[in-house]
């Protein structure tokens, strides 16, 4: 079991690393595109398309890691006002709701992925790109997010710290 957990954690970290690399690519692509426009050169079509795809990949691959690190935006105003026992209950109920939503989105994302494969859909702009290569990120990312939110439902740690404001 320990080996599976380490492999899972490694995969989650790898997904976050790919998301970080994609963020760097987005910065480079935008700077190159703007520089080309300033010099009167038409930017490459694939440059724009790759940034669109990159936004999707970065968001979907980085989201499960953000859940683990509690890096998603959420407001602690209510949980900070609750007593410790009530805060635990509310935090676990919210995390359970997040598991349910993530699982539903993973399911529908998988159906969309299957539909793209069955129809042999392509995104045709700068180049032919199989649409399933975009939609495969939905079931993967939302499944991992469901697992990560599940850790807050059943694990020792809570999703909410109970501390309102910025604490860094």
C-alpha positions as CSV (number, residue, x, y, z in Angstrom):
1,X,0.0,0.0,0.0
2,X,2.9,2.3,0.8
3,X,4.3,1.8,-2.7
4,X,1.0,2.7,-4.3
5,X,0.7,5.8,-2.2
6,X,4.2,6.9,-3.2
7,X,3.5,6.3,-6.8
8,X,0.2,8.2,-6.6
9,X,2.0,11.1,-4.8
10,X,4.7,11.0,-7.5
11,X,2.1,11.2,-10.3
12,X,0.4,14.1,-8.6
13,X,3.7,15.9,-8.2
14,X,4.6,15.2,-11.9
15,X,1.2,16.6,-13.0
16,X,1.9,19.7,-11.0
17,X,5.4,20.0,-12.5
18,X,4.0,19.7,-16.0
19,X,1.5,22.4,-15.1
20,X,4.3,24.6,-13.9
21,X,6.3,24.0,-17.1
22,X,3.2,24.8,-19.1
23,X,2.9,28.1,-17.2
24,X,6.5,28.9,-18.3
25,X,5.6,28.0,-21.9
26,X,2.6,30.3,-21.7
27,X,4.8,33.2,-20.6
28,X,7.3,32.6,-23.4
29,X,4.6,32.2,-26.0
30,X,2.8,35.4,-25.0
31,X,6.1,37.4,-25.0
32,X,7.2,36.0,-28.4
33,X,3.7,36.6,-29.8
34,X,3.6,40.2,-28.6
35,X,7.2,40.9,-29.7
36,X,6.4,39.5,-33.2
37,X,3.3,41.7,-33.5
38,X,5.4,44.8,-32.4
39,X,7.9,44.0,-35.2
40,X,5.0,43.8,-37.7
41,X,5.3,40.0,-38.0
42,X,2.2,37.8,-38.0
43,X,2.7,35.4,-35.0
44,X,2.6,31.7,-35.9
45,X,-0.9,30.2,-35.7
46,X,0.4,27.3,-33.6
47,X,1.7,29.7,-31.0
48,X,-1.8,31.0,-30.2
49,X,-3.3,27.5,-30.3
50,X,-0.7,26.0,-28.1
51,X,-1.4,28.7,-25.5
52,X,-5.1,27.8,-25.5
53,X,-4.3,24.2,-25.0
54,X,-1.7,25.1,-22.4
55,X,-4.3,26.9,-20.3
56,X,-6.5,23.8,-20.2
57,X,-3.6,21.5,-19.4
58,X,-2.1,23.8,-16.8
59,X,-5.4,24.2,-15.1
60,X,-6.5,20.6,-15.1
61,X,-3.1,19.1,-14.3
62,X,-2.3,21.5,-11.5
63,X,-5.7,21.5,-9.8
64,X,-5.3,18.2,-7.8
65,X,-2.0,19.3,-6.4
66,X,-3.6,22.6,-5.4
67,X,-6.4,20.7,-3.6
68,X,-3.8,18.7,-1.7
69,X,-1.9,21.9,-0.7
70,X,-5.2,23.7,0.1
71,X,-4.2,26.3,-2.5
72,X,-7.7,26.8,-4.0
73,X,-9.4,30.0,-3.1
74,X,-11.9,29.6,-0.3
75,X,-13.2,31.9,2.4
76,X,-12.5,31.0,6.0
77,X,-14.7,33.7,7.5
78,X,-17.5,31.3,8.5
79,X,-15.3,28.5,9.7
80,X,-13.2,30.9,11.7
81,X,-16.3,31.9,13.7
82,X,-17.3,28.3,14.5
83,X,-16.3,26.2,17.5
84,X,-13.7,23.5,16.8
85,X,-16.2,20.6,16.7
86,X,-18.6,22.4,14.4
87,X,-15.7,23.5,12.2
88,X,-14.6,19.9,11.8
89,X,-18.1,18.9,10.8
90,X,-18.6,21.8,8.4
91,X,-15.2,21.3,6.8
92,X,-15.8,17.6,6.3
93,X,-19.3,18.2,4.8
94,X,-17.9,20.8,2.4
95,X,-15.1,18.4,1.4
96,X,-17.6,15.7,0.9
97,X,-19.6,18.0,-1.4
98,X,-16.4,18.7,-3.3
99,X,-15.8,14.9,-3.7
100,X,-19.3,14.5,-5.1
101,X,-19.0,17.4,-7.5
102,X,-15.5,16.2,-8.6
103,X,-16.8,12.7,-9.1
104,X,-19.7,13.8,-11.2
105,X,-17.5,16.0,-13.4
106,X,-15.0,13.1,-13.8
107,X,-17.9,10.9,-14.9
108,X,-19.2,13.4,-17.5
109,X,-15.6,14.2,-18.5
110,X,-15.0,10.5,-19.2
111,X,-18.2,10.4,-21.3
112,X,-17.1,13.4,-23.3
113,X,-13.7,11.7,-23.8
114,X,-15.4,8.5,-25.0
115,X,-17.6,10.5,-27.4
116,X,-14.6,12.3,-28.8
117,X,-12.9,8.9,-29.5
118,X,-16.1,7.4,-31.0
119,X,-16.6,10.3,-33.3
120,X,-13.0,10.7,-34.1
121,X,-13.3,14.4,-33.4
122,X,-10.4,16.8,-34.2
123,X,-9.8,20.4,-33.3
124,X,-8.9,21.9,-36.6
125,X,-7.2,25.3,-36.4
126,X,-3.5,25.6,-36.7
127,X,-3.1,21.8,-37.0
128,X,-5.3,18.7,-36.6
129,X,-5.4,17.9,-32.9
130,X,-7.4,14.9,-31.7
131,X,-10.0,16.4,-29.3
132,X,-9.7,13.4,-27.0
133,X,-6.2,14.6,-26.1
134,X,-7.8,17.7,-24.6
135,X,-10.8,16.0,-22.9
136,X,-8.8,13.2,-21.3
137,X,-7.7,15.8,-18.8
138,X,-11.2,16.1,-17.4
139,X,-11.7,12.5,-16.0
140,X,-8.0,12.3,-14.8
141,X,-7.9,15.7,-13.0
142,X,-11.4,15.5,-11.5
143,X,-10.8,11.9,-10.3
144,X,-7.6,13.0,-8.6
145,X,-9.4,16.0,-7.1
146,X,-12.1,13.7,-5.8
147,X,-9.4,11.6,-4.1
148,X,-7.7,14.6,-2.7
149,X,-10.9,16.1,-1.3
150,X,-11.7,12.6,0.1
151,X,-8.5,12.8,2.1
152,X,-10.0,15.9,3.8
153,X,-13.3,14.0,4.4
154,X,-11.7,10.8,6.0
155,X,-8.2,11.9,6.9
156,X,-6.7,13.7,9.9
157,X,-6.4,17.1,8.3
158,X,-9.2,19.4,7.6
159,X,-9.8,21.4,4.4
160,X,-10.4,24.6,6.5
161,X,-8.0,25.9,9.0
162,X,-10.5,28.1,10.8
163,X,-8.2,31.1,10.4
164,X,-9.7,34.0,8.6
165,X,-7.4,36.3,6.6
166,X,-4.1,35.8,4.9
167,X,-1.6,33.7,6.9
168,X,1.7,33.2,5.0
